[in-house]
Amino acid sequence: FKLLMGFGKCFIFDLFCGTGKNGAKKGSPLVLIDEIVYALSSNKLKEKKPTVYILFNDKESACINALRQNIAGIKLLPNIKLIVENLDFGKVLEKMKALINGTPIPKFIFLDPFKYSIIKIQDIKDLFGLGNAEILLFLPVFHCYRFASCKNFTDEHKTRKFLEEFTVNGISDYNGIVDFVDSIKRKIESSLIKVSVRPIILDDGTRKNALFLITKSNDGLLLMNKLAFKDSEDGTTIYVGREGQKSLFGSDGTITFKNFENNLKRELISRGEMSNVDIVDFTIKNFLLPRHAKKILIKFVKQGIIKTVDRNGNDTKNFYIAENPNGGVTIFRYIQNGNQQSTT
């Protein structure tokens, strides 16, 4: 939300909002309203004269009736424009387009394609095509994964339709839940142009759900990576409600980290050289954090795989790898026979 409000205005669409409460706990609509009210109290934001447009929708009328009761007593700020609807997906998409009306204002869309079983990949493309949009998909992946290899579904079965529409492999024998989630990620990426699809698996022991952020923004992707590593050692799976998730070896000991080390090495060899800006961009798009890349680069320097020079080509032992690097160090690679490769 803070990223969106950097523009002063934004649209937020929660298209399966539910009742606003999970038992005694606040659900996503009430949490969202609290966060928005808190953020809008910032003096920095007040200077931008911010306005937030929120659309809560659920196709279940009972959920919407309960939500209206749950938000009835909340006093909203005048710059929060709230709409609550009970529409099917086709009608709510029309409503969204009418509200947006071609404006470049940033848009954040929260959606459950499995719940709206009629949704197609084309609908995701249409939503993303609204411009300056980020989409967060929620999926009950374990429910789908349990039946992913079932060949006996009828053509009209909800799970079959989802598998065939939202995975690369369709009905198949997947190599575990991570492989299944990756199939969904690759299907969405192949259907859109120049987007990053960042999945996070949420495992509460009895259920496995997943979030998929679809974005063209490195800032949005970095934020999702931070959230993943806040509660997960490998940035892949968050074990909801469990303590002591950190391993003895930390991120450095995970398969995710080892794979990234290999990928970064291959990228350096392929390009010949990479600036610190290139490194940070590559790291974020591989769903890790700049601090992870820094550890690997220090290791590569010690191994003699790379050397570092400043922007003028002078040798330096210092290099700057952070979330917002400013030009700076060029990182050279060496080929196996020790000859330095450079495109400078």
Disulfide bonds with the S-S distance in Angstrom:
none
